[in-house]
């Protein structure tokens, strides 16, 4: 109920989860999978929250037209959080263990994107990417929650 005593119907919400199996370190575009969830929701205007349920990978909205932009991104993060750093203590799972957590902390585990006319309101060259920070293949779980109006 609003301040004026007006009853409002609950705002429609929809959530779905999907998994992506990576082939190790790199970026994997998941825009189409996220768009499918938005379309299934039936929500025309609102927001979509995309969340990855892990601590050694992250999400990015990044250039999706020229793959060289992602190559440069990977090289930058390799220099920013290098492996084989002698002062890292958290290395039980290998030399990429702590750098993977640092790379995740420097990026994001969720993205919030407006939904307009039943679609993610991404720009012309924008895509949603899972950024895998580990060398080994992993199955990553992603939750997409859509809130808005039909």
C-alpha positions as a printed Julia matrix, in Angstrom:
150×3 Matrix{Float64}:
  0.0     0.0     0.0
  1.33    3.46   -0.88
  1.52    6.47    1.45
 -1.89    7.54    0.18
 -3.48    4.21    0.99
 -3.65    3.13   -2.64
 -3.24   -0.6    -3.2
 -0.77   -1.46   -5.92
 -0.5    -4.89   -7.47
  2.85   -6.57   -6.97
  5.4    -5.85   -9.7
  5.92   -8.85  -11.97
  9.18  -10.7   -11.37
 10.84  -13.62  -13.09
 14.08  -15.47  -12.36
 15.94  -18.25  -14.11
 19.31  -19.93  -13.82
 21.56  -21.36  -16.49
 25.04  -22.84  -16.57
 27.94  -22.29  -18.91
 30.94  -24.58  -19.16
 34.14  -22.71  -19.85
 37.25  -24.05  -21.54
 39.41  -22.18  -19.03
 40.65  -18.63  -18.79
 38.98  -16.12  -21.11
 35.75  -14.29  -21.85
 32.55  -16.02  -22.92
 29.65  -14.03  -24.31
 26.35  -14.83  -22.58
 24.22  -11.99  -23.99
 21.89  -14.3   -25.95
 21.26  -16.55  -22.93
 20.41  -13.51  -20.79
 18.12  -12.13  -23.53
 16.26  -15.46  -23.6
 15.45  -15.13  -19.9
 14.21  -11.56  -20.41
 11.99  -12.66  -23.32
 10.55  -15.59  -21.33
  9.74  -13.24  -18.46
  7.26  -11.29  -20.56
  8.46   -8.11  -18.86
  8.54   -5.17  -21.25
  9.92   -2.37  -19.04
 12.1    -2.84  -15.99
 15.53   -4.15  -15.02
 17.45   -7.39  -15.34
 20.03   -8.37  -12.77
 22.59  -10.93  -13.92
 24.6   -12.63  -11.16
 27.34  -15.28  -11.26
 27.52  -17.58   -8.23
 31.29  -17.97   -7.99
 34.38  -16.23   -6.58
 36.95  -16.96   -9.29
 35.08  -15.6   -12.31
 33.12  -12.42  -12.93
 30.76  -10.62  -15.28
 31.47   -7.76  -17.65
 29.62   -5.58  -20.07
 32.25   -5.2   -22.73
 32.92   -4.59  -26.43
 31.53   -7.5   -28.46
 32.41   -6.41  -32.01
 36.2    -6.64  -32.12
 37.76   -9.65  -30.33
 41.09   -7.81  -30.03
 39.52   -5.66  -27.27
 39.05   -8.82  -25.2
 42.6    -9.97  -25.99
 43.88   -6.66  -24.59
 41.61   -7.04  -21.54
 43.04  -10.5   -20.81
 46.63   -9.22  -21.14
 45.89   -6.26  -18.86
 44.5    -8.48  -16.09
 47.44  -10.9   -16.45
 49.74   -7.96  -15.67
 47.47   -6.47  -13.0
 47.1    -9.7   -10.98
 49.97  -11.95  -12.08
 50.27  -15.6   -11.22
 53.31  -17.02   -9.39
 53.34  -14.01   -7.06
 55.61  -15.08   -4.17
 53.72  -13.29   -1.38
 50.34  -14.96   -2.11
 49.38  -17.42    0.62
 46.05  -18.63   -0.84
 47.48  -20.99   -3.48
 46.05  -24.36   -2.44
 44.35  -24.82   -5.84
 47.34  -23.66   -7.86
 49.12  -20.48   -8.95
 45.93  -19.08  -10.56
 43.94  -19.42   -7.3
 44.53  -16.05   -5.6
 44.91  -14.06   -8.84
 41.47  -15.38   -9.88
 39.91  -14.07   -6.68
 41.63  -10.7    -7.1
 40.45  -10.37  -10.71
 36.9   -11.15   -9.57
 37.14   -8.52   -6.81
 38.34   -5.9    -9.32
 35.43   -6.57  -11.67
 31.87   -7.57  -10.68
 29.76  -10.6    -9.92
 26.56   -8.87  -11.06
 25.32   -6.46  -13.69
 22.04   -4.53  -13.72
 20.72   -3.69  -17.18
 17.54   -1.79  -18.07
 14.86   -3.68  -19.97
 13.09   -1.69  -22.69
 10.5    -3.11  -25.07
 11.17   -6.61  -23.72
 14.92   -6.54  -24.46
 18.13   -5.73  -22.64
 18.92   -2.07  -23.35
 22.55   -2.66  -24.32
 24.44   -0.3   -26.59
 25.47   -1.13  -30.14
 28.84   -2.68  -29.27
 27.99   -4.0   -25.8
 27.72   -7.64  -24.79
 27.47   -9.47  -21.48
 30.45  -11.72  -20.8
 31.43  -14.29  -18.23
 35.08  -13.56  -17.44
 36.68  -16.88  -16.44
 39.81  -16.33  -14.36
 40.87  -19.97  -13.82
 42.95  -22.07  -16.24
 40.86  -25.23  -15.83
 37.43  -25.75  -17.34
 34.59  -24.94  -14.94
 30.81  -25.03  -15.02
 29.56  -21.62  -13.92
 26.05  -20.89  -12.66
 24.37  -17.64  -13.65
 21.1   -16.3   -12.24
 19.05  -13.74  -14.17
 16.29  -11.9   -12.33
 13.9    -9.62  -14.22
 11.62   -7.13  -12.47
  9.25   -4.7   -14.14
  5.98   -4.29  -15.98
  4.39   -6.44  -18.68
